[in-house]
Amino acid sequence: MENYQILDQLPPGALGVNLVVEKLDTKDKLVIKQVQCIDEHHSNEALEELMPLLKLQHSHISLYLEMFIIWKSSISSLFLCLVMEYHKKSFQTVIEEKRKERAVINSKWLQNVLGQMMDALDYLHQLNILHRNLKPSNIVLVSHEHCKLQDLSSQALMTDKAKWTVRAEEDPFQKSWMAPEALKFSFSQKSDIWSLGCIILDMASCSFINNTEALHLRKSIRTSSDHLQGVLKTMEERKIPDTKIFGSILPSMLQISPSERIAIREVIHLTFSSSNLSSSSVMMTMHHQVVPTFITDLMLQGSIASILEVMQIYSSRPEVQFRALKRLLSMSEEELGLPWPLELVDIITTTMQQHERVLDIQLCACSLLLRALGQALLQHPEAEMPSHRDILDVLLSIARRHQESEQLLLMLYSLLTIIASQASGAEELQKAGAFELALEHLSCFSTNRDICISGLSLLWALLVDVAIVNKAPLEKASVLTAEVLATFPTDMEMAEAGCGVLWLLSLQGYLKEQQFEQMVELFLQSIRVGQNRVQLVNNAYRGLASLAKVSELAAFHMVVPQAAGSGLALIQETYSLYNDDPEVVENMCMLLAHLAAYKEIAWEMVSSGIWALVQEMKGRFTSSLELVSYAEEVLQHMEAAMSLGYEDTDSHWLTSEEESATSQDSLLAGHSSVPSQVQMSEVLPAEEPPSLG
C-alpha cells in the first residue's frame, strides 16, 4: 500500500472495504478492494484463482490492475488487495437517480448498455469464467455510452460463510441480487443469469418501485414467480418502453431452478433478434463471439471507409481490430487517403484505448499512426498534428503499460516527439505527464541505448520551445542525462542527444552550481568523441557557452589543461574541421566571448593563440553580424587584458576573489606560466599588433 495514497472510503461491499486511492507515481485515481482472508492458505488460493483474470481482453470488462496481499498488524489479519479502475457512476447510480425522479430510463440508452453488458457476460461464459458478484454497483459507466463489468470474484472469496452472514446483516441489499442456489454457495453461469435478470428488472421498474419495494421483490421472486408477473403487468399498464421483450426474457432468466434458466446466448437472441429493439454497433456483434478469419478477410477487402466501418461495428473484438489494422498497414498511401484522414486517426486511437492490454494491436496501431504522421509532415510541413489531451493520454498510458516491449516504446517515443514539435504539442504533452514518463524510462532503462536516445530526444523536443509549468520533474533531468552519457561514453548519437538536453537545461537555469564542473567535462568529452557530428558540436559548444556565461569557475575549468587537453586547444581543433560552417563558428565565437569576459582567462587566451584564430573567424564570415560581434567582443577583452601591463602578472594567476580562492587555485594548478613579452610577440599577428597602452 506504500505506492498509494488513500483519498476516501466507499461503502463496504459484500466482500470487503473499498478505498479510493491515488497512485503516487502516476497520480491515477483507483479503487482498492481489501478482502479479509481467513489465513495465508485462503489468501493464496483466492489470489491464484483471480490471476487469470488479468489476461482478459474485452472493452466492456474492467480488469484488475494489480493484486497483492498485506498484513494488518493492528487486527492480526491478512488482506487480499484488488486494484481496480475508479469510476464515479454505475448502474446503481442511474437507477437511484431515476427512482428519485420517478422517471423511466431512456429506452435507446438502456438498449445500448444492455447490449454491452450481455456481450461482456457472454465473453466470460465462453471462457468458463463466472462473475459471481453481478449487481448494479458492479457495472460502472466509463462514459455516458460505455459501461464495464467490474469486481469479478472467486470461489474462494464467495464461499466464506461467516463473511457473507456479517455482510447480509449489515446491508441486506448485498445478497438480494444473488440466485437462490448462490445463497448456499453454489455458483454457475446460471447464477450470473439470475443476477443479470434482477438488474434488468430493477432498471425497467425503477420509475414506479422504490428501494425497499425493489428489495422485497428480489427476495420474493426466489420463492414464487407470481410476484414477477405482477410487476410485468404493471409495466405493461404503465406503458414502460420495451415491456414486451422484458416480459419475454425475465421469466426465463428468473427461474428458481438453475436448470430451467436460459443461457446468455439465448438471452441475447431473444432480446435483440426477435424484438423491435434497435441495434447499436455493439449489439450487432453479439451472435459471434469469435468472427471466423475468412469472414473477417472478406469484410476487410473493401475501401478504407468500409474497413473503418467494420472496426466500429466490431469494436469489442480484438481479433477483428488486429486484422483490420494489419490490412490498413498493407494499403498504399493513395488507398489510405494520406496524408491526413482524421477519421482514421480517431478510430485508431479509440481502438488503442479499448484494447490497451493487447500488445499486437498497439504495435500495429502505432505503426499506422507513424505512417500517417510521417506522410502528413512530408507533404504538408505546416500541418497541425492531433495533440489534444485524449490522444496524448492514450499514448502515455500505453507506454506505461507495455514497458516490456522495446519496439512499442520506440514507436511511441517517435509519435510523442513528432507531436511535441507542433505548435501546442509540447505544452499539451507537458500537461499530460510526458516529462515524467521520459525521466522514468531514463532511470529504469539506463542501459538500453535505443530507449535512452528516444527519451533524450523527447526531452529535447519538450524543452526547446515551451514554458515549463511544473519544474519539479526537471530537477533530476540533468542527473539522469549525465548518468546515461557516462554509461555510453563513446556513443556519438547518445552524446548528441544528451548535449542538446544539457544545453537547454543550462540555458533555462536547471543546472546546479555543484554540477557545473561535471557538465563541462561531459560537453568537452562529447566534442572529442563526436567531432564529425555537426549537431553534437553545436549543442556542446552552446552548452559550454551557457555555463561560461554564468560561472567563472566553469569557465576556468574549460581552459585549464587536462589529461585530454585544454578546451582552448579543442576549439582550435574544431575550427580546423568546421572553418566553412558559419553556425559552428558562431557558437565557438559565442563561447570565446563569454570566456574572454574574465580577464584572467582573456590573458590565457592570448597566450594560447586565440587572437589569430578570432581574427581569421572575423575575416572569413564578414556577412554574419552576430559572429562578427562576438569576435570583436573577444578581441576587445583580450586587448584590455594586455593593456593592464605585466607588472602584475606574477600575482595575476595566484590571486583571485576571496570567496573562490581555494577552488580556483585547485583548477589552475596545471597552468603554464604567463608568457614573457618576447613570447607574446610571437603570439600576436605581426601585421596588426594590439595597442599596449
C-alpha positions in Angstrom: 0.0 0.0 0.0 3.0 2.3 0.2 2.6 3.1 -3.5 -0.9 4.5 -2.9 -2.4 7.5 -1.0 -5.9 6.8 0.4 -8.4 9.6 -0.6 -11.7 8.2 0.5 -13.5 5.1 1.7 -16.6 3.9 -0.1 -19.5 2.0 1.5 -18.3 -1.6 2.1 -19.1 -4.2 -0.4 -20.2 -7.8 0.1 -16.6 -9.0 0.3 -14.7 -6.1 1.9 -13.8 -2.5 2.2 -13.4 -0.3 -0.9 -10.8 2.5 -0.8 -10.5 5.3 -3.3 -6.8 5.9 -3.7 -4.3 7.8 -5.8 -1.2 6.0 -7.2 1.8 8.1 -6.2 3.8 7.7 -9.3 1.1 8.2 -12.0 -1.5 10.2 -10.0 -4.2 7.8 -11.3 -7.3 7.6 -9.2 -8.1 3.9 -8.5 -10.2 1.7 -6.1 -8.6 -0.9 -3.9 -10.9 -3.6 -2.5 -9.4 -5.0 0.7 -10.8 -8.5 1.4 -10.0 -10.0 4.8 -8.8 -13.6 4.5 -9.0 -16.5 6.9 -5.4 -17.4 6.7 -2.4 -17.5 4.3 -3.8 -20.5 2.5 -7.1 -18.8 1.9 -5.4 -15.6 0.5 -3.1 -17.6 -1.8 -6.0 -19.7 -3.0 -8.0 -16.6 -3.9 -5.0 -14.9 -5.5 -4.3 -18.0 -7.7 -7.9 -18.1 -8.8 -8.0 -14.4 -9.7 -4.7 -14.2 -11.5 -6.0 -15.4 -14.9 -8.5 -12.5 -14.9 -5.5 -10.2 -15.5 -5.3 -11.6 -19.1 -8.9 -11.0 -20.2 -9.3 -8.7 -23.2 -12.7 -7.1 -23.6 -13.7 -3.4 -23.9 -16.6 -3.9 -21.6 -14.8 -5.6 -18.7 -12.8 -3.6 -16.2 -9.9 -5.8 -15.2 -7.9 -5.9 -12.0 -4.8 -3.7 -12.5 -2.9 -5.3 -9.6 -3.3 -7.8 -6.8 -1.3 -8.1 -3.6 -1.5 -9.4 0.0 -0.9 -7.2 3.0 -0.7 -7.9 6.8 -2.6 -5.6 9.2 -0.8 -6.0 12.5 -3.5 -3.9 14.3 -6.0 -6.8 13.9 -3.5 -9.6 13.1 -5.1 -10.5 9.8 -4.2 -10.9 6.1 -6.0 -8.9 3.4 -6.1 -9.5 -0.3 -5.9 -6.2 -2.1 -7.5 -5.9 -5.6 -6.8 -2.7 -7.5 -9.4 -1.6 -10.0 -10.3 1.4 -12.2 -12.2 4.1 -10.4 -15.4 5.5 -12.0 -17.9 7.7 -10.1 -21.0 6.4 -11.8 -22.5 3.0 -12.0 -25.9 1.4 -13.0 -26.8 1.7 -9.3 -26.3 5.5 -9.5 -28.5 5.7 -12.6 -31.3 3.6 -11.0 -31.3 5.7 -7.8 -31.4 8.9 -9.8 -34.4 7.7 -11.9 -36.1 6.3 -8.8 -35.8 9.6 -7.0 -37.3 11.4 -10.1 -39.8 8.5 -10.6 -38.7 8.6 -14.3 -38.2 5.9 -16.9 -34.7 5.2 -18.1 -34.2 6.3 -21.7 -35.0 3.4 -24.0 -32.2 3.8 -26.5 -29.6 4.2 -23.8 -30.9 1.2 -22.0 -30.7 -0.9 -25.2 -27.1 0.1 -25.8 -25.8 -0.6 -22.3 -27.7 -3.8 -22.0 -26.1 -4.9 -25.2 -22.6 -4.1 -23.8 -23.4 -5.9 -20.5 -24.6 -9.0 -22.2 -21.7 -9.1 -24.6 -19.3 -8.9 -21.8 -21.0 -11.7 -19.8 -21.1 -13.8 -22.9 -17.4 -13.4 -23.3 -16.8 -14.5 -19.7 -19.1 -17.5 -20.0 -17.4 -18.6 -23.3 -14.2 -18.8 -21.3 -15.9 -20.6 -18.4 -15.4 -17.7 -16.1 -18.1 -16.7 -13.7 -18.7 -13.2 -12.4 -20.3 -14.4 -9.1 -21.0 -10.9 -7.8 -23.1 -9.3 -10.5 -25.2 -6.3 -9.3 -25.8 -2.7 -10.5 -23.0 -1.2 -8.5 -20.5 -3.5 -10.2 -21.4 -2.2 -13.7 -19.6 1.1 -14.0 -20.0 3.9 -16.6 -16.8 4.8 -18.2 -18.7 7.4 -20.2 -22.4 8.0 -20.8 -22.4 5.5 -23.6 -19.8 3.0 -22.4 -20.2 0.6 -19.5 -18.0 -2.1 -18.0 -18.4 -5.1 -15.7 -16.0 -5.0 -12.8 -15.3 -6.6 -9.5 -15.3 -10.2 -10.7 -15.0 -12.6 -7.7 -13.6 -16.0 -7.0 -15.0 -19.2 -5.5 -12.6 -19.0 -2.6 -13.8 -15.5 -1.6 -17.5 -16.1 -2.2 -17.7 -19.2 -0.1 -16.7 -17.5 3.1 -19.9 -18.2 5.1 -19.0 -16.1 8.1 -18.3 -13.1 6.0 -21.5 -13.4 4.0 -23.5 -13.6 7.1 -22.0 -10.5 8.5 -22.4 -8.6 5.3 -26.1 -9.7 5.0 -26.8 -8.4 8.4 -25.1 -5.0 7.7 -26.7 -4.5 4.4 -29.5 -6.8 3.0 -29.0 -5.3 -0.5 -25.7 -7.1 -0.8 -27.2 -10.6 -1.2 -30.6 -9.6 -2.8 -29.1 -9.9 -6.3 -27.9 -13.4 -5.8 -29.6 -16.5 -7.2 -31.4 -18.8 -4.7 -28.7 -21.5 -5.1 -25.9 -19.0 -4.7 -27.1 -18.3 -1.1 -26.0 -21.8 -0.5 -22.6 -21.1 -2.2 -23.4 -23.0 -5.4 -22.3 -20.8 -8.3 -22.7 -21.4 -12.0 -23.3 -19.5 -15.3 -27.0 -19.7 -14.5 -26.5 -17.9 -11.2 -25.0 -15.0 -13.2 -28.1 -15.1 -15.4 -30.3 -14.7 -12.3 -28.3 -11.6 -11.2 -28.5 -10.1 -14.7 -32.3 -10.7 -14.7 -32.6 -8.8 -11.4 -30.6 -5.9 -12.8 -32.8 -5.7 -15.9 -35.9 -5.9 -13.7 -34.7 -3.1 -11.5 -33.8 -0.8 -14.4 -37.1 -1.4 -16.1 -39.2 -0.8 -13.0 -37.3 2.0 -11.2 -39.9 4.6 -12.2 -42.6 3.1 -10.1 -40.9 0.9 -7.4 -38.8 2.4 -4.6 -35.7 0.9 -3.0 -37.5 -1.1 -0.2 -40.1 -2.4 -2.6 -37.4 -3.5 -5.1 -35.5 -5.3 -2.3 -38.6 -7.2 -1.2 -39.4 -8.0 -4.9 -36.0 -9.5 -5.5 -36.3 -11.6 -2.4 -39.9 -12.7 -3.1 -39.2 -14.0 -6.7 -36.8 -16.5 -5.2 -39.9 -18.4 -3.9 -42.7 -17.6 -6.3 -42.9 -16.3 -9.9 -46.3 -14.7 -9.2 -44.5 -11.6 -7.8 -42.6 -11.2 -11.1 -45.8 -11.5 -13.1 -47.4 -8.7 -11.1 -44.6 -6.3 -11.8 -44.6 -7.2 -15.5 -48.3 -6.5 -15.6 -47.8 -3.1 -14.0 -45.0 -2.3 -16.6 -47.5 -3.1 -19.4 -50.2 -0.9 -17.8 -47.8 2.0 -17.4 -46.5 1.5 -21.0 -42.9 1.2 -20.0 -40.8 1.0 -23.2 -39.8 -2.5 -24.4 -42.2 -4.2 -21.8 -42.9 -6.9 -24.3 -39.3 -8.1 -24.6 -38.7 -7.8 -20.9 -41.9 -9.9 -20.3 -40.3 -12.5 -22.7 -36.8 -12.8 -21.2 -37.2 -12.1 -17.4 -39.4 -15.1 -16.6 -36.9 -17.3 -18.4 -33.9 -15.7 -16.6 -35.5 -15.7 -13.1 -36.5 -19.4 -12.9 -36.0 -20.7 -9.4 -34.3 -23.9 -10.7 -31.0 -23.2 -12.4 -31.5 -25.9 -15.0 -34.7 -24.1 -16.2 -32.9 -20.8 -16.8 -31.8 -19.8 -20.2 -28.1 -19.2 -21.1 -26.7 -15.8 -22.0 -26.7 -16.6 -25.8 -30.5 -17.3 -25.6 -30.9 -14.0 -23.6 -29.1 -12.2 -26.4 -31.1 -13.9 -29.1 -34.5 -13.2 -27.5 -33.5 -9.6 -26.7 -32.0 -8.4 -30.0 -33.1 -10.8 -32.7 -36.8 -11.4 -32.2 -37.7 -7.9 -31.0 -38.2 -4.4 -32.1 -35.2 -3.2 -30.2 -32.8 -1.2 -32.4 -29.2 -2.5 -32.7 -26.1 -0.5 -31.8 -22.7 -1.4 -33.1 -22.1 -3.4 -30.0 -25.3 -5.4 -30.3 -24.6 -6.3 -33.9 -21.6 -8.4 -32.7 -23.3 -10.5 -30.1 -24.1 -13.6 -32.1 -20.4 -14.2 -33.0 -18.1 -14.2 -30.1 -15.2 -15.1 -32.4 -15.6 -14.0 -36.0 -14.2 -16.6 -38.4 -11.0 -15.5 -40.2 -12.3 -16.0 -43.7 -15.3 -13.7 -42.9 -13.0 -11.1 -41.5 -10.7 -11.2 -44.5 -13.7 -10.9 -46.8 -15.1 -7.8 -45.0 -11.7 -6.1 -44.9 -11.1 -6.3 -48.7 -13.0 -3.1 -49.4 -12.1 0.6 -49.3 -10.8 2.4 -46.2 -14.4 3.6 -45.4 -15.7 0.0 -45.3 -12.7 -1.1 -43.2 -13.3 1.7 -40.7 -17.0 0.7 -40.6 -16.0 -2.9 -39.8 -13.7 -1.7 -37.0 -16.6 0.3 -35.5 -19.1 -2.5 -35.7 -16.7 -5.0 -34.2 -15.1 -2.6 -31.7 -15.1 -5.0 -28.8 -13.4 -7.8 -30.8 -9.6 -7.6 -30.5 -9.1 -10.3 -33.2 -11.1 -8.2 -35.7 -9.3 -5.0 -34.8 -5.9 -6.6 -35.2 -6.7 -8.0 -38.7 -8.2 -4.6 -39.7 -5.1 -2.7 -38.6 -2.9 -5.2 -40.5 -5.0 -4.7 -43.6 -4.7 -0.9 -43.3 -0.9 -1.2 -42.9 -0.8 -3.1 -46.2 -2.7 -0.4 -48.1 -0.9 2.3 -50.2 -0.9 6.0 -49.4 -3.4 6.6 -52.1 -5.8 4.0 -50.8 -5.4 5.3 -47.2 -6.1 8.9 -48.3 -3.0 10.1 -46.7 -1.6 12.5 -45.6 -4.3 13.1 -43.0 -7.6 11.2 -42.8 -8.9 12.4 -39.4 -11.4 9.7 -39.1 -8.7 7.1 -39.4 -6.7 8.6 -36.6 -9.8 8.9 -34.3 -10.7 5.2 -34.8 -7.1 4.0 -34.4 -6.7 5.9 -31.1 -10.1 4.6 -29.9 -9.1 1.1 -30.7 -5.8 1.5 -28.8 -7.7 2.7 -25.8 -10.3 -0.1 -25.8 -7.7 -2.8 -26.3 -4.9 -1.3 -24.3 -3.7 -4.6 -23.0 -3.3 -6.3 -26.4 0.3 -5.7 -27.5 -0.2 -6.8 -31.1 -2.9 -4.2 -31.6 -0.8 -1.5 -30.1 2.2 -2.3 -32.3 0.0 -2.2 -35.5 -1.8 0.9 -34.4 1.5 2.8 -33.6 3.0 1.8 -37.0 -0.1 3.1 -38.8 -0.1 6.4 -36.8 3.6 6.9 -37.5 3.0 6.3 -41.2 0.1 8.8 -41.2 2.0 11.4 -39.2 5.1 11.0 -41.4 3.3 11.4 -44.6 1.4 14.4 -43.3 4.7 16.2 -42.3 6.4 15.2 -45.5 3.7 16.6 -47.8 2.5 19.4 -45.5 5.2 20.5 -43.1 2.9 23.1 -41.6 0.1 20.6 -41.0 -1.2 20.6 -37.4 -0.9 17.2 -35.8 -3.6 15.9 -33.4 -2.3 16.9 -30.0 -5.5 17.0 -28.0 -5.3 15.6 -24.5 -7.3 12.4 -25.1 -4.8 11.1 -27.7 -1.8 12.0 -25.6 -3.3 10.3 -22.5 -3.8 7.1 -24.5 -0.2 7.1 -25.8 1.3 7.8 -22.4 -0.9 5.2 -20.7 0.1 2.6 -23.3 3.8 3.5 -22.8 3.5 2.8 -19.1 1.5 -0.4 -19.5 3.8 -2.1 -22.1 7.2 -1.2 -20.7 8.4 -4.8 -21.6 8.1 -4.1 -25.4 11.1 -2.0 -26.6 9.7 -2.0 -30.2 6.4 -0.4 -29.0 8.2 2.1 -26.7 10.4 3.3 -29.5 7.4 3.9 -31.8 5.5 5.7 -29.0 8.5 8.0 -28.4 8.7 8.8 -32.1 4.9 9.7 -32.1 5.3 11.8 -29.0 8.4 13.6 -30.4 6.5 14.4 -33.6 3.6 15.8 -31.6 5.9 17.8 -29.4 7.3 19.5 -32.5 3.9 21.0 -33.3 2.6 24.4 -32.2 0.9 23.5 -28.9 2.0 19.8 -28.8 4.9 20.3 -26.3 2.6 22.2 -23.9 -0.1 19.5 -24.1 2.5 16.8 -23.6 3.9 18.5 -20.6 0.4 18.7 -19.0 -0.2 15.0 -19.8 3.0 13.9 -18.0 5.5 13.3 -20.8 8.4 14.8 -18.8 7.7 12.3 -16.0 7.5 9.4 -18.5 10.8 10.2 -20.2 12.7 10.6 -17.0 11.2 7.4 -15.5 12.4 5.5 -18.6 15.8 7.1 -18.5 16.1 5.8 -14.9 14.6 2.4 -15.5 16.2 1.7 -18.8 19.6 3.5 -18.3 21.4 0.6 -20.0 19.0 0.4 -23.0 20.7 2.5 -25.7 17.7 3.0 -28.0 15.2 3.9 -25.3 17.6 6.3 -23.8 18.2 8.1 -27.1 14.5 8.2 -27.7 13.9 9.5 -24.2 16.5 12.3 -24.6 15.1 13.2 -28.0 11.6 13.7 -26.5 13.1 15.8 -23.6 14.8 18.0 -26.2 11.6 18.5 -28.1 9.7 19.3 -24.9 12.4 21.7 -23.6 13.2 23.6 -26.8 10.2 25.9 -27.1 7.7 25.7 -24.2 7.2 27.4 -20.9 7.8 24.9 -18.1 4.8 24.9 -15.8 5.8 22.1 -13.5 9.5 22.4 -12.8 9.8 19.6 -10.2 10.3 16.7 -12.7 13.3 18.5 -14.3 15.2 18.7 -11.1 16.6 15.2 -11.7 16.8 15.5 -15.5 20.4 16.7 -15.6 21.5 13.9 -13.2 19.8 11.2 -15.3 21.2 12.6 -18.5 24.7 12.7 -17.1 24.4 9.1 -15.9 23.3 8.0 -19.4 26.2 9.8 -21.1 28.6 8.2 -18.6 27.1 4.8 -19.4 27.7 5.3 -23.2 30.9 7.4 -23.2 31.8 6.7 -26.8 28.3 6.7 -28.4 28.1 9.8 -30.7 24.3 9.6 -31.2 23.8 9.5 -27.4 26.2 12.3 -26.9 24.4 14.5 -29.5 21.0 13.9 -27.8 22.4 14.3 -24.3 24.3 17.5 -25.1 21.2 19.0 -26.5 19.2 18.3 -23.3 22.0 19.6 -21.1 22.4 22.7 -23.1 18.7 23.6 -22.8 18.7 22.7 -19.1 21.7 25.0 -18.6 20.1 27.8 -20.7 16.9 27.6 -18.6 18.7 27.5 -15.3 18.1 23.9 -14.3 21.7 23.0 -13.6 23.0 23.5 -10.0 26.4 25.1 -9.4 27.9 22.0 -7.9 27.1 20.2 -11.3 29.0 22.8 -13.5 32.4 21.1 -13.4 30.9 17.7 -14.3 28.8 19.2 -17.1 31.9 21.0 -18.6 33.7 17.6 -18.6 30.7 16.0 -20.4 30.5 18.6 -23.0 34.2 18.5 -23.7 34.3 14.7 -23.8 31.3 14.7 -26.1 33.0 17.0 -28.6 36.1 14.9 -28.6 34.0 11.7 -29.2 31.9 13.2 -32.0 33.8 15.9 -33.8 32.3 14.8 -37.1 28.7 15.2 -35.9 27.8 18.9 -36.5 24.7 18.9 -34.4 26.6 17.4 -31.4 29.3 20.0 -31.8 26.8 22.8 -31.9 24.8 21.6 -28.9 28.0 21.1 -26.8 29.5 24.5 -27.6 26.2 26.2 -26.9 26.1 24.3 -23.6 29.7 25.4 -22.7 28.8 29.0 -23.6 25.8 28.9 -21.4 27.9 27.6 -18.4 30.8 30.1 -19.1 28.3 33.0 -19.1 27.0 32.3 -15.5 30.1 30.7 -13.8 33.7 31.9 -13.7 34.6 28.6 -12.1 33.1 26.6 -15.0 34.9 28.9 -17.5 38.3 28.3 -15.8 37.7 24.5 -16.0 37.3 24.8 -19.7 40.7 26.4 -20.3 42.8 24.6 -17.7 44.9 22.0 -19.4 43.7 18.5 -18.5 44.9 15.0 -19.4 42.8 15.1 -22.6 43.9 18.7 -23.4 42.7 22.2 -22.9 39.3 23.4 -24.1 41.1 26.2 -26.0 43.1 23.6 -27.9 39.8 21.7 -28.7 38.3 24.9 -30.1 41.2 25.3 -32.4 40.9 21.7 -33.5 37.1 22.1 -34.1 37.7 25.2 -36.1 40.1 23.4 -38.4 37.2 20.9 -39.2 34.4 23.5 -39.5 36.0 26.7 -40.8 33.4 26.8 -43.5 30.4 26.3 -41.3 29.1 29.7 -40.0 26.8 28.2 -37.4 29.5 26.1 -35.7 32.0 29.0 -35.9 29.4 31.4 -34.4 28.8 29.0 -31.5 32.5 28.8 -30.8 32.8 32.6 -31.0 30.0 33.0 -28.5 31.8 30.6 -26.1 35.1 32.6 -26.6 33.2 35.9 -25.9 31.9 34.5 -22.6 35.3 33.1 -21.6 37.2 36.4 -22.5 34.9 38.3 -20.2 37.0 37.0 -17.3 40.3 38.9 -17.5 42.5 36.0 -16.3 41.1 33.8 -19.0 41.4 36.5 -21.6 45.1 36.6 -20.8 45.4 32.9 -21.1 43.6 33.0 -24.5 46.2 35.5 -25.7 49.0 33.1 -24.8 47.1 30.1 -26.5 47.0 31.7 -29.9 43.3 32.6 -29.8 43.9 36.2 -31.1 44.9 35.0 -34.6 42.1 32.4 -34.6 39.4 35.0 -33.8 40.9 37.4 -36.4 40.5 34.7 -39.0 36.9 33.9 -37.9 36.0 37.6 -38.2 37.6 38.0 -41.6 36.1 34.8 -43.0 32.5 35.5 -42.1 32.0 39.2 -42.5 28.4 38.8 -43.5 27.4 37.1 -40.2 26.7 40.1 -38.0 26.3 38.0 -34.8 29.6 36.2 -35.4 31.5 39.4 -36.1 30.0 41.0 -33.0 31.2 38.1 -30.8 34.6 38.2 -32.5 35.0 41.9 -31.8 34.0 41.3 -28.2 36.7 38.6 -27.8 39.4 40.8 -29.3 38.4 43.8 -27.1 38.6 41.6 -24.0 42.0 40.2 -24.9 43.3 43.7 -25.8 42.0 45.0 -22.5 43.7 42.2 -20.6 47.1 43.0 -22.3 46.7 46.8 -21.7 46.9 46.2 -18.0 50.6 45.7 -18.3 52.9 42.9 -17.0 54.0 44.3 -13.6 51.0 42.4 -12.0 51.4 39.1 -13.8 53.2 37.3 -11.0 50.1 37.7 -8.8 47.6 37.5 -11.7 47.1 33.8 -11.6 47.8 33.4 -7.9 45.3 35.9 -6.6 41.5 35.6 -7.0 38.3 36.7 -5.5 38.2 35.8 -1.8 35.1 33.6 -2.0 36.6 31.3 -4.7 40.3 31.3 -3.9 40.6 27.7 -2.9 38.6 26.4 -5.9 40.5 28.5 -8.4 43.9 27.6 -7.0 43.0 24.0 -7.5 41.9 24.5 -11.0 44.9 26.5 -12.0 47.5 24.0 -10.6 48.2 22.8 -14.2 48.5 26.2 -15.9 51.5 27.1 -17.9 53.5 30.2 -16.8 52.4 33.6 -18.0 54.2 34.3 -21.3 57.0 36.9 -21.3 56.9 40.0 -23.5 59.1 38.2 -26.0 56.8 35.2 -26.1 53.8 37.5 -26.6 55.2 39.0 -29.8 55.2 35.5 -31.2 51.5 35.0 -30.4 50.2 38.3 -31.8 49.9 38.8 -35.6 52.9 40.9 -36.7 50.9 42.8 -39.2 48.3 44.1 -36.7 49.9 44.4 -33.2 47.4 45.4 -30.5 48.0 48.6 -28.6 49.5 48.0 -25.2 48.7 51.5 -23.9 
